[in-house]
Amino acid sequence: MTTYTSVPYDFRDKPAGYAQLAQALSGLLAGELDLIANAANTAALVYDALDEVNWVGFYFMQGGELVVGPFQGKPACVRIPLGKGVCGGAASRRETLLVRDVNEFPGHIACDAASRSEVVIPLIRNDGTLLGVLDLDSPRPARFDEQDRKGLETLARIFLASLD
């Protein structure tokens, strides 16, 4: 059984902060293969570590649409069609979407009216299968930048690797 102790992550230097977080996530998920357990712990770790986020969680592909999985934050939209909103767009394009102001994103789905910026990372397995997305929202416009995108993509790869 892996134990985890919350530590303050220093994101004044974002690459170093994400490196610390990646190391913690690798240790937290080590030896566990369960999708739900690892998604729950990933969401909790990231939510606890990052400032100015109001939602961190997963949507998984089921029956051709995204269905909410483990998350931290207010209750969420349960189902999102591919191509709809930021989550559906990232999933259908199979690329990370970084949205500085969700009010300017055509078709944005507002699960929490307080959310102003969002980053969504598609979760693509080694065989090319789309597992779902990792979604983060913030109440601050332009909360996420390219350093966040890179760091979060690394965390998504660690999560995916934990399932194999």
Residue pairs with C-beta under 8 A, 6 or more apart in sequence:
2 27
2 28
2 29
2 30
2 31
2 32
4 24
4 27
4 28
4 41
4 45
6 48
7 20
7 24
9 17
9 20
9 21
9 24
9 49
9 50
10 16
10 17
10 20
11 17
11 18
11 50
11 51
14 145
14 147
14 148
14 151
15 147
15 150
15 151
17 49
17 151
18 147
18 148
18 150
18 151
18 152
18 154
18 155
21 45
21 46
21 49
21 151
21 155
22 151
22 154
22 155
22 158
24 45
24 49
25 42
25 45
25 46
25 155
25 158
25 159
26 158
28 41
28 42
28 45
29 38
29 41
29 42
29 158
29 159
29 162
30 162
32 38
32 162
33 162
33 163
33 164
35 60
35 163
36 69
36 70
38 159
38 162
38 163
39 57
39 58
39 60
39 69
39 70
39 159
40 70
42 58
42 70
42 134
42 155
42 159
43 56
43 57
43 58
43 70
43 71
43 72
44 72
46 53
46 56
46 72
46 136
46 152
46 155
47 53
47 56
47 72
47 73
48 72
50 56
50 136
52 138
52 139
52 140
52 143
53 73
53 136
53 137
53 138
53 143
54 73
54 74
54 112
54 114
54 115
54 137
54 138
54 139
55 71
55 72
55 73
55 74
55 76
55 111
55 112
55 115
55 135
55 136
55 137
56 71
56 72
56 73
56 134
56 135
56 136
56 137
57 68
57 69
57 70
57 71
57 72
57 73
57 76
57 134
57 135
58 68
58 69
58 70
58 71
58 123
58 132
58 133
58 134
58 135
59 66
59 67
59 68
59 69
59 80
59 87
59 91
59 132
59 133
59 135
60 66
60 67
60 69
60 131
60 132
61 67
61 91
61 130
61 131
61 132
64 82
65 79
65 80
65 81
65 82
66 79
66 80
66 81
66 82
66 87
66 88
66 91
66 132
66 133
67 78
67 79
68 76
68 77
68 78
68 79
69 132
71 135
73 112
73 137
74 111
74 112
75 111
76 111
76 112
77 109
77 111
80 87
80 88
80 109
81 88
82 88
82 91
82 92
83 89
83 92
84 107
84 109
85 105
85 107
85 108
85 109
86 97
86 99
86 102
86 105
86 108
86 109
86 118
86 120
86 135
87 109
87 120
87 133
87 135
88 109
89 97
89 107
89 120
90 96
90 97
90 120
90 121
90 122
90 133
91 120
91 122
91 130
91 132
91 133
93 122
94 122
94 124
94 130
95 122
96 119
96 120
96 121
96 122
96 149
96 152
96 153
97 118
97 119
97 120
98 118
98 119
98 144
98 145
98 146
98 148
98 149
99 105
99 108
99 117
99 118
99 119
100 117
100 141
100 142
100 144
101 116
101 117
101 141
101 142
102 108
102 110
102 115
102 116
102 117
102 118
102 137
103 116
105 118
111 137
112 137
114 139
115 137
115 138
115 139
116 138
116 139
116 140
116 141
116 143
117 137
117 138
117 140
117 141
117 142
117 143
117 144
118 135
118 136
118 137
118 138
118 144
119 135
119 136
119 144
119 148
119 149
119 152
120 133
120 134
120 135
120 136
121 133
121 134
121 135
121 149
121 152
121 153
121 156
122 130
122 132
122 133
123 130
123 131
123 132
123 133
123 134
123 156
123 159
123 160
124 130
124 131
124 160
125 131
125 160
125 163
126 160
126 164
131 160
131 163
134 152
134 155
134 156
134 159
136 144
136 152
138 144
